[in-house]
Structures are given as structure tokens and as C-alpha cells.
Amino acid sequence: MVGTGRLGARPAALDALDRFSARIGRDIEQVQAAGGNTSLKLDGVLYVKASGLWLADAPVRDVFVPVRLDPVREAIAADAADPVTAAVVGERNPEGLRPSIETTLHALLPHPVVVHTHSVRTIALAVCADAEARLVSRLDGLAWAFVPYCKPGLPLTQAVAQRLQRGACDVLVLGNHGLVVGAESVDAAARLLAEVERRLDVPVRATDGTVVEFGSWAQREGLRPAIHPKAHRTALDPRLVEIASGGSLYPDHVIFLGPASAVLPGGDDGAAIARAREKGQKLFLVPGKGVLLADDADRSADELAACLALVLERLSADARCRYLTHEDEAALMNWDAEAHRKELARARDASA
Ligand SMILES: [Zn+2]
């Protein structure tokens, strides 16, 4: 039962989650932009990260929205279209924040603390066509499961619910997406996350070449260099260029950078740039030179450009990637919930 008397004040137990959330939120190998989310269950209430807010901001503003747990769980079981909105504790949500799109997943899992990240080590395995086989020996001894790609939100929650019928899991590797861990406490979740990261770690592929200055053509075409120095690595290795241009590997790439990556072999090529823009592409690889972004790309796009390089340089040399389908991409690009997230990202940039 929800103790309504407990809803008045922000529970002190959230302080530890704030600190942990900020730590992983500042680690681009775990969380990029507003991606990833954490939650705490306390007295029948799920405190879950708000959609569009950055975990990194947890110490400077309240990023958690309280949601009544039982109604969400009942609505998931009843296959309701929106299990979350009516369950938000309105009197504790003066800014009208929306709970994370992954709120149903946090509610479904039984653990008091749930952490979902876009760990680049996890994604580098989770995009492989044979991801599950690659995980078996690495995660041996943990209660884990691999869940093939589903659109984030309710479809993913329903797939996880189905998987949990076969047994409880503390670690979920989400195909073409990321990692979820659940534990009894914030400390235990932090330890489990670190353990999984240690097991999934691989040597980083060395990249030859240094980023060169782009000519004035880039500016003329409305493109600018990616901000994170590591983001350019994708363009400096022919294998990474081939993989990046072959399709989209995970949802936030599509949401912030459009589908796949455009390649400009000769650099200045107005027609190729126009065709890429037509498809919604915002990331341009100039092989051997570096990475350009559309100049209307925001800070979130820069985080995702760096993420791509961090994932690709961890891909096994024998990896065959499973890409998102065109239907998956279209579903992500025309998504109300994501339009809201992008709007908040722009607002955050503007106030930074
Ligand atoms: Zn996610």
C-alpha cells in the first residue's frame, strides 16, 4: 500500500541514488546525454528518472519523478496502452516532469534499485548477430538474460516480462540497446554494474591517423566538426567506416543522429550531403579525416557521436553486426515521447 503520508517529502534514501546517478551520468562510457535511467522503490512508490533529464544533473536538481508502483504493475499486466501517466504522484511533481520512457521496465523488475545504462562495453556485444552466445561465458554465474531488440518503452517491458517467466534475472543485456542491473541497494547495484563491466571489457582497437582540419567547404555546407575528440575515430579506420555506414546499431543513435552514418569519401560533395540530410542523417564520416555533424546538431548529438566511436572500437574483429530494421528506425524517428526528450535537450543546451 502507498503510505500517502510519506509522499510529502523527498526521501533521504534518494541521496545515495543521486550520487550514484551523477557518477554514471558523467561517464560517457555508461551514459550519453539524457540516456540511461535509474530508480528506487520505497514504500510503494517508484522514484524514476524523468524523461529528457540527464543523470549527470542529479546533484543539482531533482531528476526523479515519483510514480505509484502498484497501479503501473497492474496496468502492465492488463496490457494497458499507457500504464504510467495516471500513476504519477502529481502533488510531488510540480514541474510536470514525465517519467522515463523505461518506467514500466523499472516497475516490472522486483529489485529495490534498478539501473539502466547504454554501456559501450555492453552495446559492443549487444549489436553482434550472435550476442547471446558471446555473453554466455562472460556472464557465467550471474542471473542474467539476453533480450533481443524491442522498441524502448512498453514493447521492451513486455518482452522482459515474458523472459522473467522463465526465471528471475539481476542482469539484462538488451539487444542493440544496453544494460539493466537490479539489486537490493544502491551500493549493491553499483557493485553489480562494475562486475558486469569488468566481465564485458575488451581491449580497445587502436585507431591510426589524426584528425585533420576540415576546409571551409564544411562550414559552407552547414557542417561542423564533432566536439568530442574521440568521436572522430569512427572516420579514421576503414572497418569502422564500413560498419557505421551499414546501418543503425541502437536507438539513441537514430533519435539524435538519424539513421546510420553518411560517408563523404571525397569530403566536399554537396549532392551527397543533400541526399543524407533528406534521409535525416546528421553524422558525416570523412574517411581518414574525421567526423562532421550537421550544424543544428545539439550537445546530445555530440555525445552520441562519441558513443558510436567508443562502441565500434570495442567490436570484436570477427563481429557481424545486427542492424536495426528500417521499420525500427522509422518507429524511433516519429516518436512522440522522443520529440519530448529532444525538446528538453534543446532547453538544457540553451540554459547551459
Ligand atoms: Zn535505453
Boltz pocket constraint, residues with backbone or C-beta under 6 A from the ligand:
constraints:
  - pocket:
      binder: B
      contacts: [[A, 35], [A, 36], [A, 116], [A, 117], [A, 118], [A, 152], [A, 177], [A, 178]]
      max_distance: 6.0
